[in-house]
Amino acid sequence: MYKSKSGRTLFDVALPAAIGAGVVTTFAIAQGQHPAMAIAITAIATIFTVVCYRFDLI
């Protein structure tokens, strides 16, 4: 059957997700959000991306 994963590792998936969420985190902190809450949101977004990748949802 067709193999949708093109040899990408979890690091290859998690790094762009973390960077993208980190940009939003930086903006949120600049607007006054607590840094711990912003970092938690970044972590949750990264974990969600990795889980979706592992189950072939993306």
PDB file as gemmi writes it, atoms N, CA and C in Angstrom:
CRYST1    1.000    1.000    1.000  90.00  90.00  90.00 P 1                      
ATOM      1  N   MET A   1       0.840  -1.197   0.000  1.00  0.00           N  
ATOM      2  CA  MET A   1       0.000   0.000   0.000  1.00  0.00           C  
ATOM      3  C   MET A   1       0.871   1.240   0.000  1.00  0.00           C  
ATOM      4  N   TYR A   2       0.237   2.353  -0.129  1.00  0.00           N  
ATOM      5  CA  TYR A   2       0.916   3.635  -0.154  1.00  0.00           C  
ATOM      6  C   TYR A   2       1.417   3.991   1.237  1.00  0.00           C  
ATOM      7  N   LYS A   3       2.666   4.335   1.332  1.00  0.00           N  
ATOM      8  CA  LYS A   3       3.255   4.739   2.611  1.00  0.00           C  
ATOM      9  C   LYS A   3       3.328   6.259   2.632  1.00  0.00           C  
ATOM     10  N   SER A   4       2.501   6.898   3.446  1.00  0.00           N  
ATOM     11  CA  SER A   4       2.408   8.354   3.439  1.00  0.00           C  
ATOM     12  C   SER A   4       3.572   9.035   4.130  1.00  0.00           C  
ATOM     13  N   LYS A   5       4.218   8.348   5.060  1.00  0.00           N  
ATOM     14  CA  LYS A   5       5.343   8.957   5.764  1.00  0.00           C  
ATOM     15  C   LYS A   5       6.578   8.897   4.874  1.00  0.00           C  
ATOM     16  N   SER A   6       7.188  10.015   4.651  1.00  0.00           N  
ATOM     17  CA  SER A   6       8.320  10.079   3.735  1.00  0.00           C  
ATOM     18  C   SER A   6       9.643  10.053   4.484  1.00  0.00           C  
ATOM     19  N   GLY A   7       9.787   9.136   5.418  1.00  0.00           N  
ATOM     20  CA  GLY A   7      11.035   9.019   6.144  1.00  0.00           C  
ATOM     21  C   GLY A   7      11.269  10.111   7.170  1.00  0.00           C  
ATOM     22  N   ARG A   8      10.248  10.826   7.534  1.00  0.00           N  
ATOM     23  CA  ARG A   8      10.395  11.909   8.500  1.00  0.00           C  
ATOM     24  C   ARG A   8      10.411  11.340   9.911  1.00  0.00           C  
ATOM     25  N   THR A   9      11.288  11.882  10.725  1.00  0.00           N  
ATOM     26  CA  THR A   9      11.352  11.477  12.119  1.00  0.00           C  
ATOM     27  C   THR A   9      10.438  12.374  12.943  1.00  0.00           C  
ATOM     28  N   LEU A  10      10.253  12.001  14.202  1.00  0.00           N  
ATOM     29  CA  LEU A  10       9.435  12.849  15.073  1.00  0.00           C  
ATOM     30  C   LEU A  10      10.065  14.225  15.251  1.00  0.00           C  
ATOM     31  N   PHE A  11      11.389  14.261  15.256  1.00  0.00           N  
ATOM     32  CA  PHE A  11      12.079  15.554  15.365  1.00  0.00           C  
ATOM     33  C   PHE A  11      11.757  16.439  14.172  1.00  0.00           C  
ATOM     34  N   ASP A  12      11.702  15.851  12.971  1.00  0.00           N  
ATOM     35  CA  ASP A  12      11.374  16.607  11.761  1.00  0.00           C  
ATOM     36  C   ASP A  12       9.966  17.172  11.794  1.00  0.00           C  
ATOM     37  N   VAL A  13       9.101  16.547  12.561  1.00  0.00           N  
ATOM     38  CA  VAL A  13       7.722  17.012  12.686  1.00  0.00           C  
ATOM     39  C   VAL A  13       7.592  18.006  13.843  1.00  0.00           C  
ATOM     40  N   ALA A  14       8.236  17.682  14.967  1.00  0.00           N  
ATOM     41  CA  ALA A  14       8.079  18.499  16.172  1.00  0.00           C  
ATOM     42  C   ALA A  14       8.766  19.850  16.054  1.00  0.00           C  
ATOM     43  N   LEU A  15       9.913  19.904  15.397  1.00  0.00           N  
ATOM     44  CA  LEU A  15      10.655  21.172  15.327  1.00  0.00           C  
ATOM     45  C   LEU A  15       9.868  22.281  14.625  1.00  0.00           C  
ATOM     46  N   PRO A  16       9.338  22.071  13.409  1.00  0.00           N  
ATOM     47  CA  PRO A  16       8.563  23.148  12.786  1.00  0.00           C  
ATOM     48  C   PRO A  16       7.298  23.510  13.575  1.00  0.00           C  
ATOM     49  N   ALA A  17       6.686  22.512  14.200  1.00  0.00           N  
ATOM     50  CA  ALA A  17       5.494  22.797  15.006  1.00  0.00           C  
ATOM     51  C   ALA A  17       5.846  23.662  16.203  1.00  0.00           C  
ATOM     52  N   ALA A  18       6.957  23.353  16.862  1.00  0.00           N  
ATOM     53  CA  ALA A  18       7.385  24.133  18.020  1.00  0.00           C  
ATOM     54  C   ALA A  18       7.791  25.545  17.620  1.00  0.00           C  
ATOM     55  N   ILE A  19       8.450  25.678  16.490  1.00  0.00           N  
ATOM     56  CA  ILE A  19       8.855  27.012  16.032  1.00  0.00           C  
ATOM     57  C   ILE A  19       7.617  27.848  15.697  1.00  0.00           C  
ATOM     58  N   GLY A  20       6.674  27.249  14.994  1.00  0.00           N  
ATOM     59  CA  GLY A  20       5.447  27.977  14.655  1.00  0.00           C  
ATOM     60  C   GLY A  20       4.663  28.383  15.881  1.00  0.00           C  
ATOM     61  N   ALA A  21       4.533  27.466  16.835  1.00  0.00           N  
ATOM     62  CA  ALA A  21       3.822  27.802  18.065  1.00  0.00           C  
ATOM     63  C   ALA A  21       4.618  28.804  18.885  1.00  0.00           C  
ATOM     64  N   GLY A  22       5.939  28.736  18.796  1.00  0.00           N  
ATOM     65  CA  GLY A  22       6.778  29.685  19.529  1.00  0.00           C  
ATOM     66  C   GLY A  22       6.613  31.111  19.040  1.00  0.00           C  
ATOM     67  N   VAL A  23       6.375  31.280  17.753  1.00  0.00           N  
ATOM     68  CA  VAL A  23       6.128  32.627  17.222  1.00  0.00           C  
ATOM     69  C   VAL A  23       4.859  33.205  17.834  1.00  0.00           C  
ATOM     70  N   VAL A  24       3.825  32.396  17.906  1.00  0.00           N  
ATOM     71  CA  VAL A  24       2.571  32.843  18.518  1.00  0.00           C  
ATOM     72  C   VAL A  24       2.781  33.098  20.010  1.00  0.00           C  
ATOM     73  N   THR A  25       3.591  32.261  20.652  1.00  0.00           N  
ATOM     74  CA  THR A  25       3.895  32.434  22.071  1.00  0.00           C  
ATOM     75  C   THR A  25       4.588  33.766  22.316  1.00  0.00           C  
ATOM     76  N   THR A  26       5.531  34.101  21.460  1.00  0.00           N  
ATOM     77  CA  THR A  26       6.238  35.378  21.595  1.00  0.00           C  
ATOM     78  C   THR A  26       5.269  36.544  21.502  1.00  0.00           C  
ATOM     79  N   PHE A  27       4.346  36.478  20.560  1.00  0.00           N  
ATOM     80  CA  PHE A  27       3.346  37.533  20.430  1.00  0.00           C  
ATOM     81  C   PHE A  27       2.458  37.600  21.672  1.00  0.00           C  
ATOM     82  N   ALA A  28       2.060  36.442  22.189  1.00  0.00           N  
ATOM     83  CA  ALA A  28       1.193  36.417  23.368  1.00  0.00           C  
ATOM     84  C   ALA A  28       1.898  37.013  24.581  1.00  0.00           C  
ATOM     85  N   ILE A  29       3.175  36.707  24.753  1.00  0.00           N  
ATOM     86  CA  ILE A  29       3.922  37.275  25.872  1.00  0.00           C  
ATOM     87  C   ILE A  29       4.054  38.789  25.700  1.00  0.00           C  
ATOM     88  N   ALA A  30       4.263  39.240  24.475  1.00  0.00           N  
ATOM     89  CA  ALA A  30       4.365  40.677  24.215  1.00  0.00           C  
ATOM     90  C   ALA A  30       3.058  41.395  24.542  1.00  0.00           C  
ATOM     91  N   GLN A  31       1.939  40.673  24.442  1.00  0.00           N  
ATOM     92  CA  GLN A  31       0.637  41.271  24.744  1.00  0.00           C  
ATOM     93  C   GLN A  31       0.277  41.162  26.227  1.00  0.00           C  
ATOM     94  N   GLY A  32       1.151  40.529  27.031  1.00  0.00           N  
ATOM     95  CA  GLY A  32       0.927  40.498  28.463  1.00  0.00           C  
ATOM     96  C   GLY A  32       0.531  39.160  29.047  1.00  0.00           C  
ATOM     97  N   GLN A  33       0.520  38.116  28.252  1.00  0.00           N  
ATOM     98  CA  GLN A  33       0.167  36.804  28.775  1.00  0.00           C  
ATOM     99  C   GLN A  33       1.317  36.275  29.629  1.00  0.00           C  
ATOM    100  N   HIS A  34       0.979  35.496  30.650  1.00  0.00           N  
ATOM    101  CA  HIS A  34       1.994  34.922  31.529  1.00  0.00           C  
ATOM    102  C   HIS A  34       2.875  33.964  30.729  1.00  0.00           C  
ATOM    103  N   PRO A  35       4.207  34.059  30.865  1.00  0.00           N  
ATOM    104  CA  PRO A  35       5.104  33.196  30.074  1.00  0.00           C  
ATOM    105  C   PRO A  35       4.877  31.698  30.277  1.00  0.00           C  
ATOM    106  N   ALA A  36       4.570  31.270  31.484  1.00  0.00           N  
ATOM    107  CA  ALA A  36       4.350  29.846  31.727  1.00  0.00           C  
ATOM    108  C   ALA A  36       3.130  29.340  30.957  1.00  0.00           C  
ATOM    109  N   MET A  37       2.082  30.142  30.912  1.00  0.00           N  
ATOM    110  CA  MET A  37       0.884  29.756  30.160  1.00  0.00           C  
ATOM    111  C   MET A  37       1.190  29.702  28.666  1.00  0.00           C  
ATOM    112  N   ALA A  38       1.947  30.647  28.174  1.00  0.00           N  
ATOM    113  CA  ALA A  38       2.286  30.672  26.753  1.00  0.00           C  
ATOM    114  C   ALA A  38       3.152  29.474  26.371  1.00  0.00           C  
ATOM    115  N   ILE A  39       4.101  29.119  27.222  1.00  0.00           N  
ATOM    116  CA  ILE A  39       4.960  27.970  26.942  1.00  0.00           C  
ATOM    117  C   ILE A  39       4.158  26.674  27.017  1.00  0.00           C  
ATOM    118  N   ALA A  40       3.208  26.605  27.930  1.00  0.00           N  
ATOM    119  CA  ALA A  40       2.347  25.420  28.024  1.00  0.00           C  
ATOM    120  C   ALA A  40       1.524  25.259  26.748  1.00  0.00           C  
ATOM    121  N   ILE A  41       1.030  26.338  26.207  1.00  0.00           N  
ATOM    122  CA  ILE A  41       0.264  26.286  24.958  1.00  0.00           C  
ATOM    123  C   ILE A  41       1.160  25.806  23.820  1.00  0.00           C  
ATOM    124  N   THR A  42       2.410  26.262  23.788  1.00  0.00           N  
ATOM    125  CA  THR A  42       3.363  25.808  22.779  1.00  0.00           C  
ATOM    126  C   THR A  42       3.594  24.305  22.890  1.00  0.00           C  
ATOM    127  N   ALA A  43       3.775  23.825  24.111  1.00  0.00           N  
ATOM    128  CA  ALA A  43       4.006  22.393  24.324  1.00  0.00           C  
ATOM    129  C   ALA A  43       2.801  21.569  23.898  1.00  0.00           C  
ATOM    130  N   ILE A  44       1.609  22.026  24.230  1.00  0.00           N  
ATOM    131  CA  ILE A  44       0.398  21.301  23.859  1.00  0.00           C  
ATOM    132  C   ILE A  44       0.237  21.251  22.334  1.00  0.00           C  
ATOM    133  N   ALA A  45       0.507  22.361  21.674  1.00  0.00           N  
ATOM    134  CA  ALA A  45       0.400  22.395  20.210  1.00  0.00           C  
ATOM    135  C   ALA A  45       1.412  21.452  19.564  1.00  0.00           C  
ATOM    136  N   THR A  46       2.620  21.403  20.110  1.00  0.00           N  
ATOM    137  CA  THR A  46       3.647  20.517  19.569  1.00  0.00           C  
ATOM    138  C   THR A  46       3.279  19.050  19.785  1.00  0.00           C  
ATOM    139  N   ILE A  47       2.808  18.722  20.965  1.00  0.00           N  
ATOM    140  CA  ILE A  47       2.398  17.347  21.258  1.00  0.00           C  
ATOM    141  C   ILE A  47       1.240  16.937  20.359  1.00  0.00           C  
ATOM    142  N   PHE A  48       0.285  17.822  20.162  1.00  0.00           N  
ATOM    143  CA  PHE A  48      -0.852  17.532  19.291  1.00  0.00           C  
ATOM    144  C   PHE A  48      -0.383  17.237  17.866  1.00  0.00           C  
ATOM    145  N   THR A  49       0.570  18.016  17.380  1.00  0.00           N  
ATOM    146  CA  THR A  49       1.091  17.804  16.033  1.00  0.00           C  
ATOM    147  C   THR A  49       1.776  16.455  15.907  1.00  0.00           C  
ATOM    148  N   VAL A  50       2.583  16.108  16.900  1.00  0.00           N  
ATOM    149  CA  VAL A  50       3.285  14.824  16.867  1.00  0.00           C  
ATOM    150  C   VAL A  50       2.298  13.658  16.927  1.00  0.00           C  
ATOM    151  N   VAL A  51       1.272  13.764  17.753  1.00  0.00           N  
ATOM    152  CA  VAL A  51       0.274  12.705  17.845  1.00  0.00           C  
ATOM    153  C   VAL A  51      -0.473  12.561  16.519  1.00  0.00           C  
ATOM    154  N   CYS A  52      -0.849  13.667  15.922  1.00  0.00           N  
ATOM    155  CA  CYS A  52      -1.535  13.609  14.621  1.00  0.00           C  
ATOM    156  C   CYS A  52      -0.638  12.967  13.573  1.00  0.00           C  
ATOM    157  N   TYR A  53       0.640  13.266  13.611  1.00  0.00           N  
ATOM    158  CA  TYR A  53       1.571  12.665  12.647  1.00  0.00           C  
ATOM    159  C   TYR A  53       1.702  11.167  12.881  1.00  0.00           C  
ATOM    160  N   ARG A  54       1.816  10.755  14.127  1.00  0.00           N  
ATOM    161  CA  ARG A  54       1.989   9.344  14.452  1.00  0.00           C  
ATOM    162  C   ARG A  54       0.789   8.500  14.018  1.00  0.00           C  
ATOM    163  N   PHE A  55      -0.411   9.077  14.065  1.00  0.00           N  
ATOM    164  CA  PHE A  55      -1.615   8.345  13.692  1.00  0.00           C  
ATOM    165  C   PHE A  55      -2.051   8.646  12.251  1.00  0.00           C  
ATOM    166  N   ASP A  56      -1.144   9.210  11.461  1.00  0.00           N  
ATOM    167  CA  ASP A  56      -1.385   9.503  10.040  1.00  0.00           C  
ATOM    168  C   ASP A  56      -2.604  10.389   9.804  1.00  0.00           C  
ATOM    169  N   LEU A  57      -2.805  11.345  10.661  1.00  0.00           N  
ATOM    170  CA  LEU A  57      -3.908  12.288  10.473  1.00  0.00           C  
ATOM    171  C   LEU A  57      -3.473  13.482   9.640  1.00  0.00           C  
ATOM    172  N   ILE A  58      -2.159  13.669   9.522  1.00  0.00           N  
ATOM    173  CA  ILE A  58      -1.631  14.751   8.667  1.00  0.00           C  
ATOM    174  C   ILE A  58      -0.587  14.192   7.752  1.00  0.00           C  
TER     175      ILE A  58                                                      
END                                                                             
